[in-house]
Amino acid sequence: MERRNPEDVALVKSYFELLRGGHADQVEDLVDPSVQDTLPSSTFNEIVATIPQEAPSSVRAVFVDSRCQEGSCEESIVLEYKYRTERLVFNLALLKENGHVSIMGMHLTPIPDSFMEENRFTLLNRGPSQYLILTLGIAIALFSLYVLVLCLLARIGPRKWVWAAFIVVGFTKLGVNWATGQLRFDLPALVLFWVDAMPVEYGPWTISISLPLGAILFLILYRKTLFSARAVDPRTRKLQG
């Protein structure tokens, strides 16, 4: 069972403040005996040395997950501390059992603001692969939406809903790393709504496109049926002669 509790975030913040204040021994005492070998005293000393003395300008929870089963809960909480020139990502894993809280894992990652700037989404100074995928994505989305409207307006009975479901699904997946321009092709893959733009926390955006196979097939059949109907329409026979 999954649940979220603001008290868990407040608890992790209090641990961070203990570390920032140089009280690593108090946090170390909370380490679960089963993982003490993986979290030696040097780990806490390194974390204390990494934390700036100044107070952070902001703190936010970027990930909170709590899973409870049979009286015990495993907590995974990630906080972002923002400073003048960098951000600190504080990741803490907790075990709450029978009213006792112990630390199962801890990690602190400094992230320079320059790294965040490099990975933000911008249209400036991109390469051919980024612009190509973005342009194809816009074209595919507009084309597929046009065909979807044709399908919904077509007088083909209940079959329109089957076709509509087929149209909104894209096949295969071609993505581009928006920061580096590196391409990635996934086959097979199913994508809903043909185009996907996914930001990654502390990482680059990925823009992905897929083949609108359903839209292409429906448009071919739609036009073929439309032209066939016009060919046998008595009002158009004299135009054929």
N, C-alpha and C positions, 0 to 999 in steps of 0.2 A: 504494500500500500504506500502511495506517495503522498507526502504532505509538505507544506511550506510553513515555517514559523519565524516571525520577525525576531523572536528571542534568540534564535540560532545565530542570526547576523550580529546581534548585539554582543553575544558571547565571543564571537571571533574578533570583533572590534576590541573587546577588552583584552584579549590575548595579544593583539598587535600593540596596544598601548603599553602593555607590560614589557614587550620586547623593545619598543621605542624608548622606554624609560630605563633600559639596561637590566631589567629583572628577568633575564633569560632562565635563571634557575627555577623560578616559580612556574614558568611554562614547561620547562623540562620535566618537572615533577608530575605533570599531567600526561606524559607519554605512556601509552599502554605497554605493559611489560613484553607483550608479544612482538613489538617492533622497536624495542629500545636499541637493538644492534644496528638498525638502519637509520636511526636518528641520534647520532652521538652528540656530545656536548659541542664539538666543533661546528656542527650544523647550526646550532642556535647562536653561537658566537659570530658566525659568518652573516647570519640574518641580521643580528643587531648592528654589525658594522655596515651593512648595506642601507639601513634605514636612515634617512636624513634627520638631523636634529630639529629642523624646522617643522612646524605643523603643516599637514597637507592642506591644500586649498579646497579639496573636495574628496568625498569618499562615496563610492556607490557599489552596490552588490550587482555583479554581472552574471552570477550563476548561483542558484540556491536549490539544492535537491536533498530531500530527506526521505529515506525509505525505511519503514518500520515493519517488523515482523516478529511475532511471538515475544513481545516485551522489550526488544532491542531495536535501536534506530541507528542507521548509518547516515551520517551527514556529510555532504560535500558542498563547501561554500567557497566562492571566489569573490574577493573584494578588490576594487581598483582604487588606489590612493594616488591622487594627482598632485604633483609638485610643480615648481616653476619650469623645470627643463626636462622632466621625465615623469613616468608613471610607474608605480609599483603594483604588481599583481600578486596578491597574497592568497594562496590556495591552502585550505585547511580541511583535512578529513577527520571527522570525529566519530566516536562510538559512544552512544548513550544507552546504558544498560542498568536496570534496577536503581535508577536515580543517580548513577555515577557517570561522569563524563571523562573520557580519555581521548588523547590525541593519537590517531592512527597514521597520519601523514601531514607534512608541512612543506610548503615550497614558496619561495619569494623570488619573483622575476622582475628585474628592472627593465623598463621599455622606454627608450629615448623618444622624445616628441618627434625627432626627425624620422624615426621609423613609422610613427603614426601618420606623418605627413606623406611619406612615400606611398603608403597603402590606402590613402583616402581616394574616393571616387572623384575623378576629374576628367574633363575632355581635353585638357591641354597636354601637349607633349607626349602623346601616345603613339604607338607604332602602327604599321599597316595591319597587323593581325587583330589588334584591338578595335580599330575603326571598321575593319571588314566584318567582324562578328557582330558588332553593334548595329551596323547598317543592315546586315542580313536579318538580325533579330527584329528590327523595326518592320522590315518588309514582310517577313514571315508572319508576324503578328497581325499586320493590317490585312494581308491576303487571307489568312485563316479566319479572321473575324468577318470579312466580307462573305466568305463561303458559308460560314456558320449562319449568318443572317439569311442567305439564300435558302439554306436548308430549312430553317425555321418557318420561312414564308412559303415553301414549296407545298403543293397539294399532293402529297404522297402517302397520306394516312399515317398510321402509327410508326411506319418505317422511319419517319423523320427523326424520332428520338434515338433510334439505333444509330442512324447516321450522325446525329449530333454528338453522341458519345464517342463515336469513332473520330470525328473531326477535331474534338478538343484535345486529343491525345497525340503527342509527337513521338516519333520513333528514332532511335539512336540519339546520341548526344555529343555535341562538339562544343567544348568550353575553352575560354581563354582567361588566363591569369591577367587581371587588369593592370597589375603592377609590372610584370615582366614580359607579357606578350606570349608566354608559353601556351601552346595548344594542347588539349587533351581530348581524345576521342574515345567514347564508351559505346561498345556494341556487345550485346543488346542493351537497350535502355528505353524506358517509357517516361515521358515527361508530360505533365499536365500543363496545357496552355502554351506549348511550343517554345517559350522563351523563359529563361530563369536568370535572375540577377541575385546573387547570394553574397552578402557581406560576411566576412569571418572576423570574429572578435580578435583584435590584435594581429590581423593578417589582411591580405589583399582580397578585393572583390573577385568573384568569378562570374563571368557572363557566359551563359550557355544557350545554344539553339538546338532545335531538333527538326527532323523532316516531317512536315505536315502531310503525311501520306493520305490520311482520311480526307483532308480538304482537297487534295489534288484529284483523288479518285472520284469524289462526289462531283466536282466541277466538270470533269470529263464526261461522266454519265449524265449530268444535268444538261449540258450543252448538246450532247448526242440525242437525248430524248426530246429536247426543245426543238432542234432542227428537224428531227424525224416527224414531229407533230406538225410543223409548218409545211413539210413536203406533201403531206396528205390532206392539208386543209384546202377545201374547194376554193376558198377565196384567194389562194396563192397559186393555183394551177396555171392560170393564164400567164403568171409571171415566169413559170417554168417553160412554157411553150415558146 
